Each structure stands twice: as structure tokens, then as C-alpha cells.
Amino acid sequence: MLKEMLLDYSDKEKMLVVAKAIANEARINILELLNERSLSVNEIAEHLQLPTSTAALHVSILERAGLLITESQPGIRGSMKVSSRGCDRILIKLLLDQSDALKENSVVLNMPIGNFVDCDIHPTCGLVSEKSAIGIFDQPCSFYYAERTTAQLLWFYKGYVEYRFANAVANLGRPKNVDLSFEACSEAPFYRNDWPSDITVWINGKEVGTWTSPGDLGGRKGKYNPPWWPDTLNQYGLLNHWVVNSKGTYLNNERIGDVTIDELLLGESCFISVKIGIKEHAKNIGGVSLFGEHFGDYQQNLLLKLDYVLL
């Protein structure tokens, strides 16, 4: 995947640093040279017939601009610093477009709750489809059955499930807003409306916040539950929206943290990881129940809405 750098008037200092870095023939030659492989300062100096001190100065200027990355690698006589390109393409936006709002786009990604790619499950636990149980209740091995992809309700007392959404905007634009929504509640034997649980969400490995579910909710039928599901078990959850943008992190429109969308590194992978679980030392360890579109009160799976601006 190409590593892109977008420059615009929102960061004039960055524009000046990058412009200065490439306004020199020797530094352009260094960038061209590093198309082939990573090189040390001595190797760059030798290839371009420059004094080592001059080559080192040019490398330093390119590093400050984010155009080079220098790392230590093991060599014959200890470690050796080598440089490689830190950017493949620079995009400079010079036009002040008054209709930027028209360029804002959104994509909504739908993830069935059984399509997790990794999990750490501790009983009580289980999965059910719209028609029947999957595997055996309170056996974590059931979470590895092929039929898990049909799950419409899953629950566990401790641990996590991780999902990977396709990064549908990776080559389209710059993400501005992430909105993750899903229906969830706690997990207790049968159901307990007063069973708090601290449910945490991570996006791309970054903890974005914790929601304290009030209980494992029951006492009435969930709106979309199949008729065969017993009334004595949990019935529905609460729908939460987790939003991350340039200003911070929000849960149901209330600010809960300082993590910004840039910290999620959404442009660095073909997928976006979403993990939902209970931290090992959470204050309220009361499990997680996740509802799909055919269980609970909300006819939806996990939804990830990405707002982005076209490049």
C-alpha cells in the first residue's frame, strides 16, 4: 500500500518543511536512490560522491520532513543505521474549495456478530443462531465451530472477540469520523437486570473507551428474538454509538476520551480491527452479550460508519 502525505493550508509549517526538503537536487537524488533499497549514510555518500557529513545533513532534513525513516539494523561491527523512504507520494492541495462539504462521503460496513477473527472466551459463554444453539453452552471451544458465522447472539463472562472490517476508504480519501454501533449488555446466569459490566472497545489496538452496562437484560421478549428462545434468559441489549474524530472519543454523544482519529492509523492496513471485551482488571467484570440483527431490540449487526473527504 502506498504511503501518502497530504499537505494543505491547515498545516502551513509542515508544507514549508517538506517544500524545503525537496528544494535541493542532492536530496532529490537521495530519495531516488532509496527507491531500490535501504542505505546507510556512508553508502549514500559513496553513491552520490558527497562528503559523509553533507550526506548526513541531507538525511536529517529529509527525516524532519517525514520523507525518510532511519532505523538501526545489526551489522558486522554492531548496529548500523540505515535509511529508507518514509513516503511514496506527496499530495499538495492548493485550492481553497468552498464546496468541501460536497466532497464528504460515507461508507457503512456491516459485520455479522459471528464473523470474529480472534477470541479469548471464558464461561459462562455460548452462541446461538436464529434457529438453534451452536455447539455446547459454557464450552469455549464452541466459538471455533464453522457455524459460528451464523450466530445471532453470543455471550461470554470474560475475554474478548475481535472483528476485522475491510478498510473500504484506504485509497479513497482521508477519514474524518468513525462511528461504531452495536447492541450489547452484560452476561449473567439466566438474566440479571442489575449486573453491571465494564465493556471496553479497541479500534486498531487503541483503547477508545469503556461503557458500563447496567445489567444482563431480560424480563420481556426482545423485539426480534425468535419464538424458541426461552423467556428465562437474557432478551435484549442497549444500542451504543462509539465515535472517534479529530476532537476526541464520544459514547452516545458524550465525550469520554482524548483518542483522535489520527491515532487509529486507519490508512496503514487493508482492515480495521475492532475488539470488544472485558479488561482483565476491570472494576465490574460482568461479561458481554452481543446481539445480531435477528435478536434483541435493534435489527442490526455491528455497523462501522466511516466519514471521509475525497483526496
Residue frames as qw, qx, qy, qz and C-alpha x, y, z in Angstrom:
[[0.000, 0.888, 0.460, 0.000, 0.00, 0.00, 0.00],
 [0.391, 0.547, -0.032, 0.740, 1.34, 3.43, -0.97],
 [0.392, -0.561, -0.415, 0.600, 2.31, 5.71, 1.91],
 [0.205, 0.706, 0.327, 0.594, 0.84, 9.10, 1.12],
 [0.281, -0.370, -0.334, 0.820, 1.45, 12.53, 2.62],
 [0.100, 0.777, 0.512, 0.351, -1.33, 15.10, 2.22],
 [0.316, -0.223, -0.185, 0.904, -0.38, 18.77, 2.60],
 [0.027, 0.754, 0.495, 0.430, -2.82, 21.66, 2.77],
 [0.035, 0.645, -0.128, 0.753, -3.25, 25.07, 4.37],
 [0.726, -0.630, -0.168, -0.220, -4.30, 23.54, 7.69],
 [0.773, -0.504, 0.147, 0.357, -0.60, 22.91, 8.47],
 [0.427, 0.891, -0.138, 0.067, 1.47, 25.57, 6.71],
 [0.327, -0.744, 0.582, 0.021, 4.56, 24.79, 8.79],
 [0.761, -0.034, 0.639, 0.104, 4.53, 21.21, 7.52],
 [0.661, 0.717, 0.209, 0.075, 4.16, 22.45, 3.95],
 [0.118, 0.931, -0.342, 0.039, 7.22, 24.67, 4.37],
 [0.540, -0.521, 0.659, 0.044, 9.35, 21.91, 5.92],
 [0.786, 0.229, 0.561, 0.123, 8.53, 19.48, 3.11],
 [0.511, 0.855, 0.066, 0.061, 8.99, 22.13, 0.41],
 [0.107, -0.864, 0.491, 0.018, 12.42, 22.98, 1.82],
 [0.696, -0.291, 0.653, 0.063, 13.38, 19.33, 1.99],
 [0.738, 0.358, 0.527, 0.220, 12.74, 18.65, -1.69],
 [0.312, 0.949, -0.010, -0.032, 14.07, 22.01, -2.94],
 [0.242, -0.731, 0.614, 0.172, 17.55, 20.57, -3.32],
 [0.719, 0.425, -0.479, -0.268, 18.96, 18.34, -6.06],
 [0.191, 0.353, -0.880, 0.255, 21.11, 16.25, -3.72],
 [0.425, -0.002, 0.696, -0.578, 18.12, 15.43, -1.51],
 [0.784, 0.353, -0.029, -0.509, 16.01, 14.51, -4.53],
 [0.542, 0.457, -0.703, -0.062, 18.86, 12.22, -5.64],
 [0.120, -0.225, 0.865, -0.431, 18.81, 10.58, -2.19],
 [0.667, 0.181, 0.416, -0.592, 15.08, 9.90, -2.46],
 [0.747, 0.465, -0.330, -0.342, 15.57, 8.45, -5.93],
 [0.279, 0.449, -0.836, 0.146, 18.45, 6.28, -4.69],
 [0.298, -0.106, 0.802, -0.507, 16.32, 4.85, -1.88],
 [0.765, 0.202, -0.134, -0.597, 13.79, 3.54, -4.40],
 [0.674, 0.308, -0.668, -0.068, 15.96, 0.45, -4.71],
 [0.742, -0.267, -0.564, 0.246, 16.87, -0.39, -1.10],
 [0.456, -0.889, -0.035, 0.019, 17.67, 0.99, 2.35],
 [0.663, 0.448, -0.250, 0.545, 21.13, 2.55, 2.71],
 [0.555, -0.589, -0.243, 0.535, 23.39, 3.91, 5.43],
 [0.049, 0.959, -0.043, -0.277, 24.71, 7.49, 5.36],
 [0.363, -0.530, 0.621, 0.448, 28.12, 6.21, 4.28],
 [0.486, 0.252, 0.771, 0.326, 26.56, 4.27, 1.40],
 [0.278, 0.884, 0.371, -0.056, 24.53, 7.30, 0.33],
 [0.137, -0.871, 0.283, 0.378, 27.63, 9.48, 0.43],
 [0.448, -0.269, 0.734, 0.434, 29.57, 6.92, -1.65],
 [0.464, 0.504, 0.699, 0.204, 26.85, 6.53, -4.28],
 [0.202, 0.934, 0.287, 0.064, 26.36, 10.28, -4.72],
 [0.631, 0.258, -0.112, 0.723, 30.03, 11.21, -4.23],
 [0.248, -0.845, -0.038, -0.472, 29.26, 13.51, -1.30],
 [0.115, 0.394, -0.696, 0.589, 31.18, 14.12, 1.92],
 [0.370, -0.323, -0.862, 0.126, 29.73, 11.95, 4.69],
 [0.073, -0.358, -0.470, 0.803, 28.91, 15.00, 6.81],
 [0.297, 0.157, -0.257, -0.906, 26.97, 16.56, 3.91],
 [0.454, -0.151, -0.800, -0.362, 25.05, 13.36, 3.27],
 [0.280, -0.334, -0.782, 0.446, 24.19, 13.15, 6.98],
 [0.105, 0.288, 0.203, -0.930, 22.83, 16.72, 6.94],
 [0.422, 0.044, -0.503, -0.753, 20.64, 15.98, 3.91],
 [0.432, -0.225, -0.872, -0.041, 19.31, 12.80, 5.54],
 [0.138, -0.319, -0.618, 0.705, 18.48, 14.74, 8.72],
 [0.268, 0.210, -0.059, -0.939, 16.48, 17.34, 6.75],
 [0.498, -0.036, -0.683, -0.533, 14.54, 14.61, 4.92],
 [0.337, -0.246, -0.863, 0.287, 13.82, 12.84, 8.22],
 [0.042, 0.288, 0.416, -0.861, 12.38, 16.01, 9.79],
 [0.423, 0.177, -0.274, -0.845, 10.07, 16.34, 6.79],
 [0.747, 0.059, 0.541, -0.383, 8.84, 12.77, 7.22],
 [0.702, 0.568, -0.298, -0.309, 10.27, 11.72, 3.87],
 [0.532, 0.364, -0.747, 0.163, 12.87, 9.35, 5.31],
 [0.817, -0.526, 0.064, -0.226, 12.84, 6.83, 8.15],
 [0.347, 0.571, -0.700, 0.254, 16.12, 5.83, 9.79],
 [0.891, -0.385, 0.027, -0.237, 16.35, 2.62, 11.82],
 [0.208, -0.630, 0.747, -0.036, 19.10, 0.63, 13.49],
 [0.955, 0.159, -0.167, -0.185, 19.93, -2.75, 11.99],
 [0.773, -0.472, 0.369, 0.208, 22.52, -5.32, 13.08],
 [0.539, 0.771, -0.336, -0.046, 25.78, -5.07, 11.18],
 [0.818, 0.224, -0.435, 0.304, 29.17, -6.77, 11.12],
 [0.385, 0.126, -0.486, 0.775, 30.54, -4.45, 13.83],
 [0.050, 0.346, 0.581, -0.735, 27.45, -3.85, 15.93],
 [0.342, 0.717, 0.583, -0.170, 24.33, -1.97, 14.88],
 [0.258, -0.018, 0.382, 0.887, 24.20, 0.26, 11.81],
 [0.314, 0.588, 0.366, -0.650, 21.70, 3.00, 11.00],
 [0.236, 0.160, 0.722, 0.631, 20.03, 2.69, 7.60],
 [0.300, 0.378, 0.160, -0.861, 17.54, 4.99, 5.93],
 [0.212, 0.333, 0.853, 0.342, 14.51, 4.14, 3.80],
 [0.146, -0.321, -0.314, -0.881, 11.74, 6.16, 2.19],
 [0.086, 0.255, 0.732, -0.626, 9.03, 7.25, 4.63],
 [0.461, 0.583, 0.277, -0.610, 6.64, 8.42, 1.94],
 [0.522, 0.177, 0.714, 0.432, 5.75, 7.23, -1.57],
 [0.160, 0.592, 0.498, 0.613, 3.62, 10.11, -2.74],
 [0.120, -0.339, -0.338, 0.870, 3.10, 13.75, -1.71],
 [0.073, 0.675, 0.626, 0.383, -0.26, 15.38, -2.39],
 [0.171, -0.224, -0.216, 0.935, -0.43, 19.17, -2.06],
 [0.086, 0.734, 0.660, 0.137, -3.85, 20.79, -2.04],
 [0.257, -0.057, -0.005, 0.965, -3.56, 24.45, -3.04],
 [0.227, -0.414, -0.460, -0.752, -7.17, 25.18, -3.95],
 [0.179, 0.098, 0.618, -0.759, -9.41, 26.62, -1.24],
 [0.236, -0.275, -0.789, -0.497, -12.59, 24.80, -2.20],
 [0.349, -0.143, 0.308, -0.874, -15.70, 26.37, -0.71],
 [0.826, -0.033, -0.182, -0.533, -17.72, 23.25, -1.53],
 [0.132, 0.365, -0.901, 0.196, -15.67, 20.79, 0.50],
 [0.558, -0.008, 0.606, -0.566, -18.86, 19.65, 2.18],
 [0.811, 0.381, -0.100, -0.433, -19.93, 18.21, -1.18],
 [0.524, 0.484, -0.700, 0.026, -16.81, 16.06, -1.21],
 [0.348, -0.318, 0.756, -0.454, -17.58, 14.45, 2.11],
 [0.694, 0.050, -0.607, -0.384, -18.56, 10.84, 1.72],
 [0.572, -0.357, 0.601, -0.429, -19.61, 7.98, 3.96],
 [0.606, 0.129, -0.751, -0.229, -19.48, 4.22, 3.81],
 [0.680, -0.377, 0.385, -0.497, -21.24, 1.84, 6.20],
 [0.394, 0.298, -0.869, -0.041, -19.75, -1.61, 6.80],
 [0.820, -0.289, 0.019, -0.493, -21.93, -4.42, 8.13],
 [0.241, 0.385, -0.872, 0.183, -20.37, -7.18, 10.28],
 [0.809, -0.331, -0.387, -0.293, -22.38, -10.21, 11.49],
 [0.469, -0.736, 0.397, -0.286, -21.51, -10.86, 15.14],
 [0.944, -0.156, 0.287, 0.048, -20.30, -14.39, 14.39],
 [0.740, 0.603, -0.065, 0.290, -17.63, -13.22, 11.94],
 [0.369, -0.865, 0.335, 0.049, -14.95, -12.58, 14.56],
 [0.696, 0.552, -0.445, 0.113, -11.38, -13.48, 13.59],
 [0.401, 0.226, -0.715, 0.526, -9.96, -13.96, 17.09],
 [0.606, -0.620, -0.147, -0.475, -11.34, -14.52, 20.56],
 [0.240, 0.199, -0.797, 0.517, -10.46, -15.28, 24.17],
 [0.613, -0.390, -0.313, -0.612, -13.53, -16.78, 25.81],
 [0.087, 0.108, -0.847, 0.513, -14.24, -17.70, 29.44],
 [0.339, -0.493, -0.766, -0.236, -17.52, -19.25, 30.70],
 [0.581, 0.431, 0.667, -0.177, -20.32, -18.64, 31.11],
 [0.081, 0.451, -0.481, -0.747, -20.45, -18.47, 27.32],
 [0.527, 0.328, 0.783, 0.031, -22.32, -19.59, 24.25],
 [0.141, 0.241, -0.416, -0.865, -23.64, -18.81, 20.79],
 [0.492, 0.429, 0.737, -0.176, -26.98, -19.27, 19.08],
 [0.080, 0.101, 0.571, 0.811, -28.18, -18.76, 15.53],
 [0.463, -0.061, -0.069, -0.881, -31.66, -17.67, 14.54],
 [0.782, -0.057, -0.458, -0.418, -32.73, -21.33, 14.62],
 [0.918, -0.303, -0.250, 0.059, -30.72, -23.18, 17.29],
 [0.524, -0.773, 0.309, 0.180, -27.74, -23.34, 19.62],
 [0.630, 0.648, -0.417, 0.100, -24.22, -23.54, 18.17],
 [0.409, 0.331, -0.745, 0.411, -22.05, -26.12, 19.91],
 [0.582, -0.474, -0.635, 0.181, -22.41, -26.59, 23.67],
 [0.223, -0.901, -0.016, -0.372, -23.13, -23.81, 26.14],
 [0.528, -0.791, 0.306, -0.041, -20.31, -22.89, 28.53],
 [0.843, -0.060, 0.351, 0.403, -17.72, -24.59, 26.29],
 [0.008, -0.777, 0.245, 0.580, -15.28, -22.00, 24.78],
 [0.354, -0.108, 0.795, 0.481, -14.48, -24.50, 22.00],
 [0.387, 0.653, 0.650, -0.042, -17.93, -23.76, 20.55],
 [0.110, 0.885, -0.029, -0.451, -16.61, -20.35, 19.45],
 [0.122, -0.492, 0.701, 0.502, -14.40, -22.14, 16.89],
 [0.556, 0.364, 0.747, 0.010, -17.20, -24.08, 15.17],
 [0.197, 0.132, 0.535, 0.811, -17.65, -23.18, 11.49],
 [0.118, -0.682, -0.676, -0.253, -21.31, -22.49, 12.24],
 [0.309, -0.539, -0.326, 0.713, -20.29, -19.56, 14.46],
 [0.105, -0.008, 0.326, 0.940, -20.62, -17.28, 11.41],
 [0.277, -0.495, -0.639, -0.519, -24.41, -17.72, 11.64],
 [0.311, -0.376, -0.648, 0.585, -24.52, -16.53, 15.27],
 [0.108, -0.704, -0.339, -0.615, -27.22, -14.00, 16.16],
 [0.504, -0.800, 0.131, -0.299, -26.44, -13.86, 19.88],
 [0.752, 0.154, -0.504, 0.397, -23.19, -14.61, 21.68],
 [0.457, -0.830, 0.107, -0.302, -22.09, -14.16, 25.25],
 [0.747, 0.107, -0.486, 0.441, -19.06, -14.68, 27.49],
 [0.554, -0.777, -0.249, 0.165, -18.10, -13.78, 31.06],
 [0.329, -0.776, 0.302, 0.447, -14.51, -12.68, 30.43],
 [0.610, 0.027, 0.578, 0.541, -12.26, -12.20, 27.40],
 [0.204, 0.594, -0.147, -0.764, -12.91, -10.61, 24.01],
 [0.696, 0.444, 0.529, 0.198, -13.93, -11.04, 20.39],
 [0.143, -0.546, 0.309, 0.765, -12.10, -9.26, 17.57],
 [0.630, 0.644, 0.434, -0.024, -13.55, -8.31, 14.18],
 [0.338, -0.309, 0.397, 0.795, -11.78, -7.06, 11.07],
 [0.463, 0.765, 0.333, -0.299, -13.72, -4.73, 8.80],
 [0.649, 0.379, 0.315, 0.579, -12.49, -4.16, 5.24],
 [0.211, -0.562, -0.035, 0.799, -10.78, -0.76, 5.03],
 [0.476, 0.640, 0.574, 0.185, -13.08, 0.49, 2.30],
 [0.140, 0.988, 0.064, -0.024, -11.68, 4.05, 2.28],
 [0.718, -0.418, 0.237, 0.503, -7.96, 3.24, 2.32],
 [0.436, 0.014, 0.447, 0.781, -7.37, 4.56, -1.21],
 [0.099, 0.733, 0.582, 0.337, -10.34, 6.91, -1.49],
 [0.065, -0.824, -0.031, -0.562, -9.82, 9.70, 0.99],
 [0.184, 0.298, -0.623, 0.699, -8.90, 10.96, 4.42],
 [0.425, -0.517, -0.742, 0.021, -11.07, 9.57, 7.26],
 [0.094, -0.501, 0.140, -0.849, -12.76, 12.25, 9.36],
 [0.584, -0.281, 0.362, -0.670, -15.10, 10.30, 11.59],
 [0.345, 0.026, -0.936, -0.059, -15.57, 6.70, 12.77],
 [0.604, -0.216, 0.235, -0.730, -18.93, 5.62, 14.20],
 [0.298, 0.058, -0.953, -0.006, -19.15, 2.08, 15.60],
 [0.598, -0.207, 0.212, -0.745, -22.54, 0.87, 16.82],
 [0.461, -0.019, -0.883, -0.090, -23.74, -2.43, 18.27],
 [0.685, -0.503, -0.072, -0.522, -26.34, -3.77, 20.70],
 [0.528, 0.180, -0.743, 0.370, -24.90, -5.25, 23.90],
 [0.597, -0.678, 0.071, -0.422, -25.44, -5.90, 27.59],
 [0.275, -0.560, 0.748, -0.227, -23.81, -7.84, 30.44],
 [0.702, 0.066, -0.678, -0.207, -23.76, -11.64, 30.86],
 [0.369, -0.328, 0.682, -0.540, -25.07, -13.43, 33.94],
 [0.036, 0.134, 0.990, 0.032, -26.65, -16.85, 34.51],
 [0.140, 0.691, 0.708, -0.041, -30.22, -16.64, 33.16],
 [0.216, 0.662, 0.137, 0.705, -30.58, -12.82, 33.37],
 [0.423, -0.576, -0.410, 0.567, -29.95, -10.10, 35.94],
 [0.214, 0.872, 0.262, 0.353, -31.06, -6.55, 35.20],
 [0.279, -0.930, 0.220, -0.100, -28.75, -5.24, 37.94],
 [0.894, -0.156, 0.237, 0.348, -25.48, -6.89, 36.83],
 [0.170, 0.936, -0.201, -0.236, -23.01, -4.12, 35.85],
 [0.852, 0.010, 0.313, 0.419, -20.17, -4.90, 33.48],
 [0.040, -0.804, 0.265, 0.531, -17.36, -2.70, 32.11],
 [0.790, 0.403, 0.412, 0.208, -17.31, -3.38, 28.37],
 [0.217, -0.692, 0.317, 0.611, -14.28, -1.95, 26.55],
 [0.737, 0.643, 0.202, 0.038, -13.78, -1.23, 22.84],
 [0.423, -0.518, 0.439, 0.600, -10.46, -1.13, 20.99],
 [0.674, 0.723, 0.119, -0.096, -10.03, 0.08, 17.40],
 [0.659, 0.619, -0.326, 0.275, -6.82, -0.91, 15.63],
 [0.708, -0.063, -0.501, 0.494, -5.40, -1.89, 19.01],
 [0.068, 0.278, -0.255, 0.924, -6.11, 1.52, 20.53],
 [0.144, -0.492, -0.792, 0.331, -8.41, 1.57, 23.55],
 [0.024, -0.419, -0.284, -0.862, -11.15, 4.08, 22.78],
 [0.394, -0.359, 0.230, -0.815, -13.32, 3.70, 25.86],
 [0.147, -0.127, -0.957, 0.216, -15.32, 1.66, 28.33],
 [0.506, -0.326, -0.215, -0.769, -19.08, 1.50, 28.79],
 [0.148, -0.061, 0.866, -0.474, -20.63, 0.17, 32.00],
 [0.446, -0.261, -0.686, -0.513, -23.60, -1.96, 31.03],
 [0.472, -0.402, 0.322, -0.716, -26.28, -1.80, 33.76],
 [0.662, -0.132, 0.665, -0.320, -27.14, -5.49, 33.56],
 [0.047, -0.010, 0.925, 0.377, -27.91, -8.66, 31.64],
 [0.390, 0.115, 0.109, -0.907, -31.26, -7.51, 30.40],
 [0.184, -0.204, -0.928, -0.251, -34.45, -9.59, 30.43],
 [0.177, 0.324, 0.620, -0.692, -37.94, -9.79, 31.86],
 [0.602, 0.603, 0.207, -0.481, -39.62, -9.26, 28.49],
 [0.806, 0.306, 0.411, 0.297, -39.11, -10.58, 24.97],
 [0.228, -0.409, 0.355, 0.809, -36.58, -8.88, 22.75],
 [0.520, 0.549, 0.045, -0.653, -38.37, -7.33, 19.76],
 [0.605, 0.524, -0.493, -0.341, -36.61, -9.55, 17.22],
 [0.314, -0.342, 0.873, -0.148, -35.99, -12.71, 19.24],
 [0.460, 0.006, -0.781, -0.423, -37.09, -16.00, 17.63],
 [0.725, -0.406, -0.106, -0.546, -40.07, -17.71, 19.34],
 [0.889, -0.099, -0.432, 0.116, -37.99, -20.67, 20.57],
 [0.339, 0.386, -0.492, 0.703, -35.64, -18.53, 22.73],
 [0.460, -0.504, -0.697, 0.220, -36.60, -19.05, 26.43],
 [0.176, -0.872, -0.143, -0.433, -38.05, -16.16, 28.42],
 [0.742, -0.648, -0.038, 0.168, -35.80, -17.10, 31.37],
 [0.702, -0.054, 0.150, 0.695, -32.63, -15.98, 29.53],
 [0.104, -0.507, 0.032, 0.855, -31.39, -12.53, 28.51],
 [0.467, 0.652, 0.595, -0.047, -33.56, -10.87, 25.89],
 [0.372, 0.866, 0.162, 0.293, -32.14, -7.58, 24.64],
 [0.602, -0.189, -0.115, 0.768, -29.31, -5.07, 24.92],
 [0.028, 0.891, 0.139, -0.430, -28.71, -1.35, 24.59],
 [0.679, 0.580, 0.184, 0.410, -27.51, 0.28, 21.38],
 [0.397, -0.762, 0.085, 0.504, -24.35, 2.34, 21.78],
 [0.599, 0.761, 0.017, 0.249, -22.53, 4.58, 19.30],
 [0.644, -0.521, 0.157, 0.539, -18.76, 4.90, 19.71],
 [0.470, 0.861, 0.097, 0.169, -17.46, 7.88, 17.72],
 [0.609, -0.435, 0.166, 0.642, -13.84, 8.90, 17.13],
 [0.450, 0.837, 0.183, 0.251, -12.98, 12.09, 15.25],
 [0.494, 0.507, -0.228, 0.668, -10.36, 14.84, 15.27],
 [0.277, -0.673, 0.198, -0.657, -11.61, 16.21, 18.61],
 [0.273, -0.337, 0.789, -0.435, -11.64, 13.00, 20.65],
 [0.234, -0.127, -0.955, -0.128, -13.78, 9.99, 21.52],
 [0.473, -0.117, 0.158, -0.859, -17.51, 10.04, 22.23],
 [0.057, -0.192, -0.979, 0.033, -20.01, 7.50, 23.52],
 [0.030, -0.704, -0.707, -0.060, -23.63, 8.33, 22.69],
 [0.140, 0.831, 0.153, 0.516, -22.67, 11.99, 22.07],
 [0.521, -0.847, 0.102, -0.012, -20.84, 12.31, 25.41],
 [0.413, 0.710, -0.531, 0.208, -17.09, 12.90, 25.32],
 [0.908, -0.417, 0.032, -0.032, -15.24, 10.06, 27.07],
 [0.790, -0.297, 0.251, 0.475, -11.62, 10.38, 25.94],
 [0.013, 0.826, -0.264, -0.498, -8.86, 12.16, 24.04],
 [0.538, -0.040, 0.727, 0.424, -8.05, 9.49, 21.43],
 [0.385, 0.625, -0.099, -0.672, -8.36, 11.09, 17.97],
 [0.883, 0.416, 0.148, -0.159, -8.94, 9.57, 14.57],
 [0.421, 0.754, -0.502, 0.049, -5.31, 10.12, 13.53],
 [0.313, -0.509, 0.763, -0.247, -4.19, 7.86, 16.38],
 [0.857, 0.108, 0.426, -0.268, -6.18, 4.97, 14.93],
 [0.156, -0.452, 0.734, 0.482, -3.81, 4.82, 11.90],
 [0.725, 0.389, 0.452, -0.345, -6.66, 3.94, 9.58],
 [0.589, 0.722, -0.250, -0.262, -4.55, 4.26, 6.43],
 [0.081, -0.633, 0.770, 0.024, -1.94, 1.67, 7.37],
 [0.314, -0.043, 0.948, -0.034, -3.79, -1.61, 6.76],
 [0.279, -0.120, -0.706, -0.640, -6.33, -3.28, 4.49],
 [0.479, -0.529, -0.689, -0.124, -8.57, -3.89, 7.50],
 [0.220, -0.562, 0.279, -0.747, -9.84, -2.06, 10.59],
 [0.437, -0.113, -0.854, 0.259, -9.67, -4.09, 13.79],
 [0.478, -0.503, 0.063, -0.717, -12.49, -3.77, 16.32],
 [0.433, -0.028, -0.854, 0.286, -12.16, -5.64, 19.62],
 [0.541, -0.526, -0.040, -0.655, -14.92, -5.84, 22.23],
 [0.713, -0.087, -0.665, 0.204, -14.28, -7.34, 25.63],
 [0.598, -0.793, -0.078, -0.092, -13.64, -7.16, 29.35],
 [0.268, 0.706, -0.547, 0.360, -10.27, -5.94, 30.64],
 [0.644, -0.024, -0.721, 0.256, -8.54, -8.34, 33.00],
 [0.295, -0.214, -0.576, 0.731, -8.62, -5.91, 35.92],
 [0.208, -0.490, -0.355, -0.769, -11.93, -4.17, 35.17],
 [0.249, -0.187, 0.526, -0.791, -13.82, -2.84, 38.16],
 [0.733, 0.146, 0.372, -0.551, -17.04, -4.57, 37.05],
 [0.094, 0.239, -0.901, -0.350, -16.36, -7.94, 35.44],
 [0.560, 0.242, 0.577, -0.543, -19.85, -8.94, 34.39],
 [0.534, 0.206, 0.777, 0.261, -19.49, -10.33, 30.90],
 [0.207, 0.357, -0.326, -0.851, -20.62, -9.32, 27.42],
 [0.532, 0.420, 0.735, -0.024, -23.67, -10.27, 25.35],
 [0.050, 0.336, -0.404, -0.849, -23.71, -9.19, 21.69],
 [0.568, 0.477, 0.588, -0.322, -26.91, -9.18, 19.62],
 [0.243, 0.013, 0.659, 0.711, -27.20, -9.62, 15.86],
 [0.282, -0.008, -0.259, -0.924, -29.92, -8.38, 13.54],
 [0.613, -0.248, -0.612, -0.432, -32.31, -11.26, 14.41],
 [0.564, -0.418, -0.621, 0.349, -32.04, -10.97, 18.19],
 [0.285, -0.287, -0.298, 0.865, -32.63, -8.21, 20.72],
 [0.159, 0.767, 0.432, -0.446, -34.32, -4.84, 20.20],
 [0.169, 0.770, -0.269, -0.553, -32.35, -3.45, 17.24],
 [0.886, 0.362, 0.288, 0.026, -32.38, -5.01, 13.79],
 [0.376, 0.848, -0.370, 0.053, -28.69, -4.57, 13.06],
 [0.899, -0.031, -0.206, 0.386, -25.33, -6.28, 13.28],
 [0.458, -0.566, 0.049, 0.684, -22.12, -4.46, 14.18],
 [0.458, 0.819, 0.252, 0.237, -22.03, -1.36, 11.97],
 [0.507, -0.423, 0.103, 0.744, -18.94, 0.71, 11.24],
 [0.359, 0.886, 0.280, 0.090, -19.65, 4.05, 9.54],
 [0.570, -0.243, 0.158, 0.769, -16.66, 5.87, 8.06],
 [0.257, 0.943, 0.178, -0.112, -16.94, 9.52, 7.01],
 [0.641, -0.219, 0.303, 0.671, -14.12, 10.70, 4.76],
 [0.245, 0.846, -0.063, -0.470, -13.06, 13.54, 2.48],
 [0.859, 0.443, 0.160, 0.201, -12.01, 12.72, -1.06],
 [0.542, -0.444, 0.257, 0.666, -8.38, 13.36, -1.86]]
